[in-house]
Amino acid sequence: MQLKEAVLVAKAFVLDLFADEGAVDPLLEEIEFDTDNRIWRITVSFLRQRKLAVSGTGLETGGFLESVRRAYRVVSLSDTGGDVISVRKREGIE
């Protein structure tokens, strides 16, 4: 698997996985290739929307605020088949 192809797969996978949370604007952050295990580790960040409950708003039905923040995920891909092996939070961020 070529580098650019691996990046495209990682970005598309993250957007699809977090689609119900309004994931948009994927950015490539880091790339690492594990030569021993033939695994790409690609860090992708994206904007993620969340609804936060707000108490004490005086609204009878309750209040919500939209929060948008950048999330960081490391996508591990098999070099031979391009299959996604795992997705994890980037350590030290979020």
N, C-alpha and C positions, 0 to 999 in steps of 0.2 A: 504494500500500500504506500502510495506516495504521500508526502507531507501535506500538500494542499488538500488532497482527498480526505485525509484523516481529520483535518480541521473542519472541512465542510460537514462531514458526518457528525462530529462532536457538536457543532453549533446546531445543526438540524435536530439532533436527538434531544438536546437540552430544551430547545423551544417547544418541541412536541411534548416532552415529559411534563413541563411546567405550563402548558397552554392554558389550563383552567385557572391559573394565577396571573394571567395576563402577561406572560413573559415576552419581552420584546428587546430589540437592540442588542443582539449578542456581539460580544467583543472578544477577540483572541487575547489572552493575557500571557500564557506561558506554554511552552512545548518541551516535553522531555521524552526521549526514546530509551527504553530499557533494552539494551542489545542482548542481554542474556536470555530474557523471557520473550523478546520480540513484541513488546507492548508499547503503544503510544500512550502518554499521559498528557492530556491537553486541558489546560485551565481555560474555561470560558466564563466570562461575566455577562450578566444580562439584567435588565430592569424587571422588577417583580412587583406587582401590585398586591396590596393587602388591605382588607377592611379591618379597622380597629374600632372596637366598641368604646363609646365615650359615655361615662356615667356622669350624672349630675347636670345634664344638659337642659333639664326641664321639659324634654319632649316625652310625651306619653308613650310613644312607640320605641323609644330609645334612639340614640344617635350613633352615627358611624362616620369615621373619617377615612379617606383614602390615603394610604401611605405607599409611596413608591421608593424603592431602594435597590441598589445594585447587589446582586447575589453572585457568589463565585463558586463554581463547581469544577472538579477535576474529573474528566471523562477518560476512562481507560479503555483502549481499543486494541483488539488483536491485529497485529500487523499482517498476518496471513489472510484472514477472512474479513477483516473490517468490522467484526462483531463487537458490540459494546459489552465490556466485561463488568464494569462498575461505574457508578457516579457517586461522588462523595463531596462533602463540603470542603472547601479549601481551608486548611488549618490556619488559625490566626486571623481569619477574616469572617465576619458575620457571626 
